[in-house]
């Protein structure tokens, strides 16, 4: 759906398919769409999708990066989920060898033994050591991202290998306009705008008929609150924290 088709949908909803003569002009609806999309892109997660970017390690030696430790991300990026060093999971204590990794080292030492108390204690200590040793196999990179500037700042250690950045990017505008939540949101904002236009002056039509602009405002406010509650309810956490 293009923005012109979205404007037409909003006008049809406000005028009840041309049954009523009042609707905000197309320029006002277009202004509302552009303004509200900025808000929805921050709050409504269905307008995002994952995208992987690879940052080549040759950039670490440039004076620009050394002075700022910053990467300028594309305009479509709205968030960063993860920044990891692209070691392919094979580096053990600084050794980058595809035949040497923690999984293979653990598997090579797993053999069936009698389940005695001494053996269980030995295995517990051994696996605790492997769990501690694996924590030194650093791949995650501390970072900071600002949505307004689209700048990714490396705040942790200087990486050695290329970086894999798992980013959240907005889907194309044409696909955003197809979402029923976005359409209902624009219609609700259109009703609020129409109420503001009609309520700017008090006047009566022929036959002492008055325009009930307050109805548009109340409907717009109620629909907008319902949509906000839906967005908050659908954006539930997909993780939890356990504290000892």
C-alpha positions in Angstrom: 0.0 0.0 0.0 1.4 3.4 -1.0 1.0 6.5 1.1 -1.5 7.9 -1.3 -3.6 4.7 -0.9 -3.3 5.0 2.9 -4.5 8.6 2.7 -7.5 7.5 0.7 -8.3 4.8 3.2 -8.2 7.3 6.1 -10.4 9.7 4.2 -12.9 7.0 3.4 -13.1 6.0 7.1 -13.6 9.6 8.3 -16.2 10.4 5.7 -18.0 6.9 5.9 -17.2 6.3 2.2 -18.1 9.9 1.3 -21.4 9.9 3.3 -20.1 12.9 5.3 -18.6 16.0 3.8 -15.8 16.5 6.3 -12.3 15.2 6.2 -8.8 16.6 6.8 -7.0 17.6 3.6 -4.6 15.1 2.1 -1.6 17.2 3.1 -2.7 17.1 6.8 -3.2 13.3 6.7 0.3 12.9 5.1 1.8 15.0 7.9 0.1 12.8 10.5 1.3 9.6 8.8 5.0 10.8 8.7 4.9 12.0 12.3 3.1 9.0 13.8 5.3 6.5 11.9 8.3 7.8 13.8 6.5 6.9 17.1 5.2 3.5 15.9 8.7 2.5 14.7 9.9 2.9 18.3 7.0 1.1 20.0 5.5 -1.4 17.6 7.8 -4.4 17.2 5.9 -5.9 14.2 7.4 -3.1 12.1 10.9 -4.5 12.7 12.9 -7.4 11.3 16.3 -8.8 12.0 19.2 -7.9 9.7 22.9 -9.0 10.0 25.7 -6.6 9.2 29.4 -7.6 8.9 32.0 -4.9 9.8 35.3 -5.8 8.4 38.3 -5.8 10.8 40.3 -3.6 8.5 38.4 -0.6 9.8 39.9 -0.9 13.3 43.2 0.5 12.0 41.8 3.6 10.5 42.4 6.9 12.3 38.6 7.7 12.2 37.7 4.6 14.1 40.5 4.9 16.6 39.4 8.5 17.5 35.7 7.8 17.8 35.3 4.0 18.0 32.0 4.6 16.2 30.2 3.1 13.2 27.5 5.0 11.3 24.6 2.6 10.8 22.0 2.9 7.9 18.9 5.0 8.3 16.7 1.9 8.5 18.3 0.6 11.7 16.2 1.1 14.8 18.1 -1.0 17.3 21.0 -3.3 18.0 20.4 -6.7 19.5 23.9 -8.1 19.6 27.5 -7.3 18.5 29.8 -10.3 18.5 33.3 -11.0 17.2 33.2 -13.3 14.2 35.5 -16.0 15.6 33.2 -18.8 14.3 33.2 -20.3 17.8 36.6 -22.0 17.4 38.9 -19.8 19.4 40.1 -21.5 22.6 42.5 -19.4 24.8 43.5 -17.4 21.7 44.0 -20.4 19.4 41.8 -20.1 16.3 41.7 -23.7 15.0 38.6 -25.4 13.6 39.7 -28.7 15.2 40.1 -27.2 18.6 37.0 -25.9 20.4 35.3 -26.4 23.8 32.6 -28.8 22.5 35.2 -31.2 21.1 37.4 -31.0 24.2 34.4 -31.8 26.4 33.3 -34.7 24.2 36.8 -36.2 24.0 36.8 -36.5 27.8 33.4 -38.1 28.2 33.6 -41.8 28.8 31.4 -44.1 30.9 32.7 -44.7 34.4 31.1 -46.2 37.5 28.9 -43.8 39.3 30.8 -43.6 42.5 30.7 -40.6 44.8 34.4 -39.8 44.1 33.7 -40.0 40.4 30.7 -37.7 40.6 32.7 -35.2 42.7 35.5 -35.3 40.1 33.2 -34.8 37.2 31.5 -31.9 39.0 34.8 -30.1 39.6 36.0 -30.9 36.1 32.8 -29.6 34.4 32.8 -26.5 36.6 36.3 -25.7 35.4 35.3 -26.1 31.8 32.3 -23.8 32.4 34.6 -21.2 34.0 37.2 -21.6 31.2 34.6 -21.1 28.5 33.7 -17.8 30.0 37.1 -16.6 28.9 36.2 -17.3 25.2 35.0 -13.8 24.7 32.9 -13.1 21.6 30.4 -10.5 22.8 31.4 -6.8 22.4 30.1 -4.1 24.7 28.4 -1.4 22.7 26.1 1.6 22.8 23.6 2.6 20.1 21.7 5.9 19.8 18.5 5.8 17.7 18.5 9.5 16.9 22.1 9.5 15.4 22.1 5.8 14.2 25.7 5.5 15.6 27.0 2.3 17.0 29.8 3.0 19.6 32.2 0.2 20.7 32.5 0.7 24.4 34.3 -2.5 25.3 37.5 -4.1 24.2 39.0 -3.5 20.8 38.0 -6.5 18.6 40.5 -8.6 16.7 38.3 -10.3 14.1 35.4 -8.8 12.0 32.2 -8.0 13.8 28.8 -9.5 13.3 26.1 -7.0 14.2 22.6 -8.3 14.7 20.4 -5.3 14.1 16.7 -4.4 14.1 15.7 -2.7 10.9 12.3 -1.2 9.9 10.4 -3.0 7.2 9.6 -0.9 4.0 6.9 1.8 4.5 4.7 0.1 1.9 4.6 -3.0 4.1 4.0 -0.9 7.3 0.9 0.6 5.8 -0.6 -2.9 5.2 -0.6 -3.5 8.9 -4.1 -3.2 10.3 -2.8 -1.6 13.6 -1.0 1.1 11.6 -4.2 1.8 9.5 -6.4 2.0 12.6 -3.8 4.2 14.3 -3.8 6.7 11.4 -7.6 6.7 11.3 -7.8 7.5 15.1 -5.3 10.3 14.7 -7.3 11.6 11.7 -10.4 11.8 13.8 -8.5 13.8 16.4 -7.2 16.1 13.8 -10.6 16.5 12.2 -12.1 17.4 15.7 -9.4 20.0 16.1 -10.2 21.6 12.7 -14.0 21.6 13.2 -13.7 22.8 16.8 -11.5 25.8 16.0 -14.6 28.0 15.4 -18.1 27.8 16.8 -20.7 28.2 14.0 -24.0 26.7 13.0 -25.2 25.4 9.7 -28.6 26.2 8.1 -31.5 25.0 10.2 -29.6 25.6 13.4 -27.6 22.4 12.8 -24.3 22.2 14.8 -21.3 19.9 14.1 -20.6 17.4 16.8 -16.8 17.6 16.6 -16.5 16.3 20.1 -17.7 12.9 18.9 -14.7 12.6 16.6 -12.3 13.5 19.4 -13.8 11.0 21.8 -13.8 8.2 19.3 -10.2 9.0 18.3 -9.0 9.1 21.9 -10.8 5.8 22.7 -9.4 4.0 19.7 -5.9 5.3 20.2 -5.9 4.2 23.8 -7.1 0.7 22.8 -4.3 0.4 20.2 -1.7 1.5 22.8 -3.0 -1.1 25.2 -2.8 -3.7 22.5 0.8 -2.8 21.6 1.9 -2.9 25.2 0.2 -6.2 25.8 1.7 -7.8 22.7 5.2 -6.6 23.5 5.9 -9.1 26.3 9.4 -10.0 27.5 10.9 -13.1 25.9 13.5 -13.5 28.6 13.7 -13.6 32.4 16.4 -13.1 35.0 17.1 -15.5 37.9 19.0 -14.2 41.0 20.5 -16.5 43.5 
